[in-house]
Amino acid sequence: MSRTNGSPRDAVMLRSYVDLDRHVRAFAEGHLSLLIVIGLPGLQKSTAIQQALSEEVCWLEGNATAFGLYCRLYESRNRPVVLDDVDELYTDKAAVRLLKSLCQTVRQKTVRWDSDARTLRSEEIPTHFVTTSRVIIIANQWRTLNENVAAIEDRGHVVVFEPASEEVHSRTARWFDDQEIFEFFGRHLHLIEKPSMRDYYKAAEKKRAGLDWRSALLQRWLPPTTRIVAELVADDSYPSETARIEAFQQRTGQVRSQYFYHKRKLRSGTCHQQSLSENGRLTRTKQAPERQVLKLSDFRTSPDAQALSAFSAVESIPTDST
């Protein structure tokens, strides 16, 4: 799995929900004054933090203005602060100045706002105040735009959360209740490069609406080059494998070995028996590794079926060598 775009160079990489929960629990217990959690959408980063913070907290969404942030921080002084979805907020110079003050590595921090004094007086908010608030910042991506942003990073603990698809699949079992969709995900974990729990939820919505949720998922999971290989394998008009490789090279400009790489990718994986127990927990019995394939039965008859029929052809792909 590729590293999250824009993550700080010295960030700690977390691959499991156990490790994420440990860091969040350390913050909740008062051991960490600033925790920055970076990770792709759909991983329930915010949910993990909400569950860990039992005390009253100030939860701020990333669409808050710098001035609005100052006012909320004053109203919530001395309480833990969670800044959720701050992908735009930390690009605001005024907001970054506030965060630098709020995230100082001392217990009591002085936060200031030197403009809009008249507005502050009308709201009975001072131009500066002292607070002991600790801070969690949640972001889908992070860019060290300048020295001020780097200074915020340096004040705290930065973690990048990048769980594998199987890790996300196991966590999803805590709340997801559609066995058929859950098993479909389990059969194709090796295809999922950017797992998201929202895909489970959207698949369930499509299923309830009678839409072709399987095809939609496979289109999302298979990258363009892999799709091309699947289409070539499914096309019986090619007289030989050599002809398919030549067509692959013409369409992609890539070398022969890449054809076999993507062909193997369609078949790679480990076979598991997976189910959701009555309480929603994942139960799994791992079997011996075997070649995983996309099956024709994974598709429903739909307007997209013809375009996607190529994927079912990997069922009959013979073992090749490069």
SVG drawing of the C-alpha trace seen along z (x, -y; Angstrom):
<svg xmlns="http://www.w3.org/2000/svg" viewBox="-35 -48 46 73">
<polyline fill="none" stroke="black" stroke-width="0.4" points="0.0,0.0 1.3,-3.4 2.0,-6.0 -0.7,-8.6 0.0,-11.6 1.5,-14.6 2.3,-12.8 5.2,-14.3 8.5,-12.6 8.9,-11.8 5.4,-10.5 4.8,-7.2 3.1,-4.7 0.2,-2.7 -1.1,0.4 -3.7,1.7 -6.7,0.5 -5.1,1.8 -2.2,-0.7 -4.6,-3.5 -6.7,-2.8 -3.6,-2.8 -2.5,-6.2 -6.1,-7.6 -6.4,-6.1 -3.0,-7.6 -4.5,-11.0 -7.7,-10.3 -5.8,-9.4 -3.9,-12.7 -0.5,-11.4 -0.4,-13.2 -1.0,-17.0 -1.2,-17.0 -2.0,-14.1 -2.2,-14.5 -3.9,-11.6 -3.6,-11.4 -5.4,-8.8 -7.5,-8.3 -11.3,-8.8 -13.6,-6.0 -11.4,-4.4 -13.4,-5.5 -10.7,-7.6 -13.2,-10.0 -15.3,-7.2 -12.3,-5.7 -11.6,-9.0 -15.2,-9.7 -15.4,-6.3 -12.2,-6.9 -13.0,-10.4 -15.6,-9.9 -15.3,-13.4 -16.9,-16.4 -14.9,-17.7 -14.9,-20.6 -15.4,-19.0 -14.7,-21.4 -15.2,-20.6 -12.7,-21.8 -15.1,-24.3 -14.7,-26.7 -13.1,-30.0 -10.1,-31.1 -12.2,-33.7 -14.9,-31.1 -12.2,-28.7 -10.9,-31.4 -14.4,-31.9 -15.1,-28.2 -11.7,-27.7 -12.5,-30.4 -16.0,-28.9 -14.4,-25.4 -11.2,-26.4 -9.6,-23.7 -11.5,-21.0 -10.0,-18.6 -10.3,-19.9 -10.8,-17.8 -10.2,-19.4 -11.8,-17.1 -11.3,-17.3 -8.8,-20.2 -7.5,-19.7 -8.3,-23.3 -8.1,-24.9 -4.3,-24.5 -3.7,-26.3 -5.2,-29.5 -2.4,-31.6 -4.6,-33.0 -5.7,-29.5 -2.2,-28.2 -1.1,-31.0 -3.9,-30.0 -2.9,-26.4 0.7,-27.2 -0.4,-28.9 -2.9,-26.3 -0.4,-23.4 2.5,-24.8 4.3,-22.2 3.3,-23.7 0.3,-23.0 -1.1,-26.5 -1.2,-28.2 -2.1,-31.8 -4.2,-32.2 -4.7,-35.6 -6.8,-37.3 -5.7,-40.8 -8.3,-41.9 -12.1,-42.3 -11.9,-43.6 -15.3,-45.3 -16.9,-42.0 -15.2,-40.2 -16.5,-42.8 -20.0,-42.4 -19.7,-38.6 -18.0,-39.2 -14.9,-37.4 -11.5,-38.7 -8.7,-39.3 -6.6,-36.7 -7.2,-33.8 -5.3,-31.0 -6.3,-27.4 -5.1,-23.9 -6.8,-22.3 -5.1,-19.3 -5.7,-18.8 -6.3,-16.1 -6.1,-17.0 -7.7,-14.6 -6.8,-15.0 -7.2,-13.0 -4.0,-14.5 -1.3,-16.8 1.1,-19.2 4.0,-20.9 3.4,-24.2 5.8,-26.3 7.7,-26.7 4.6,-27.5 2.9,-24.3 6.1,-22.4 6.1,-24.0 2.7,-22.5 3.9,-19.1 7.0,-19.4 4.8,-20.2 3.0,-16.8 2.8,-13.2 2.1,-12.6 0.7,-9.3 -0.3,-8.1 -3.0,-5.4 -2.8,-3.1 -4.5,0.2 -4.5,3.1 -7.8,4.1 -8.1,7.2 -7.6,5.0 -10.5,2.7 -12.6,5.7 -12.2,7.2 -13.1,3.8 -16.1,3.4 -17.5,6.7 -18.2,4.8 -21.1,2.9 -21.9,4.3 -24.7,6.8 -25.1,7.9 -23.4,11.3 -23.6,11.5 -21.8,8.2 -19.4,8.9 -18.4,12.2 -18.0,10.5 -15.5,8.0 -13.7,10.9 -13.2,12.8 -11.7,9.7 -9.6,8.1 -6.4,8.6 -7.9,6.2 -8.6,3.3 -5.7,0.9 -7.6,-1.9 -10.1,-0.3 -13.0,-2.3 -15.8,-1.3 -18.1,-3.7 -17.9,-1.2 -19.6,1.4 -22.3,-1.1 -22.8,-2.2 -23.0,1.4 -25.7,2.1 -27.6,-1.0 -27.4,0.2 -28.5,3.7 -31.6,2.4 -32.4,0.3 -32.0,3.3 -28.9,1.9 -25.8,3.8 -23.6,3.3 -21.1,6.0 -20.2,4.4 -19.8,1.0 -17.3,2.4 -15.2,4.2 -15.0,1.2 -13.7,-0.8 -11.2,1.8 -9.6,2.7 -7.1,0.2 -7.3,-0.7 -4.3,1.4 -5.7,4.5 -9.0,3.9 -7.3,3.9 -5.7,7.3 -9.0,8.7 -10.7,7.5 -7.9,9.0 -8.1,12.4 -11.8,12.4 -11.6,11.6 -11.7,14.9 -10.9,13.1 -7.2,13.2 -5.6,16.4 -3.0,16.7 -1.5,15.3 1.2,13.7 -1.4,11.7 -3.0,10.5 0.4,9.4 1.0,7.5 -2.4,5.8 -1.6,5.0 1.7,3.3 0.0,1.3 -2.8,0.1 -0.6,-0.7 2.9,-1.1 4.0,1.2 6.3,4.2 5.4,7.9 6.2,8.6 3.5,6.0 0.9,8.0 1.7,11.1 2.0,9.0 -1.6,7.7 -2.8,11.1 -1.5,12.6 -2.9,9.8 -6.4,10.8 -5.8,14.3 -3.7,13.5 -5.1,13.8 -5.7,16.1 -8.9,18.0 -10.7,17.5 -14.0,18.7 -15.6,15.6 -18.8,14.8 -20.5,12.3 -21.6,13.8 -24.8,12.8 -23.1,10.0 -21.5,8.6 -18.0,9.9 -15.9,11.4 -15.3,15.1 -12.8,16.5 -11.1,19.9 -8.0,19.5 -7.5,22.2 -4.5,23.0 -3.5,20.3 -5.1,21.0 -5.6,19.0 -8.4,16.5 -10.5,15.7 -13.3,13.4 -16.4,15.5 -19.1,15.1 -21.6,15.5 -20.3,12.2 -22.2,10.4 -25.9,9.8 -27.5,9.3 -27.5,5.5 -26.8,3.0 -23.2,3.0 -22.9,6.8 -21.6,6.8 -18.9,4.3 -17.9,6.1 -18.1,9.6 -14.3,9.6 -13.7,9.8 -15.4,13.2 -12.9,14.6 -10.1,14.7 -11.9,17.8 -10.3,19.8 -6.9,18.1 -4.2,20.8 -1.1,20.5 1.6,18.6 5.3,17.8 7.0,14.7"/>
</svg>
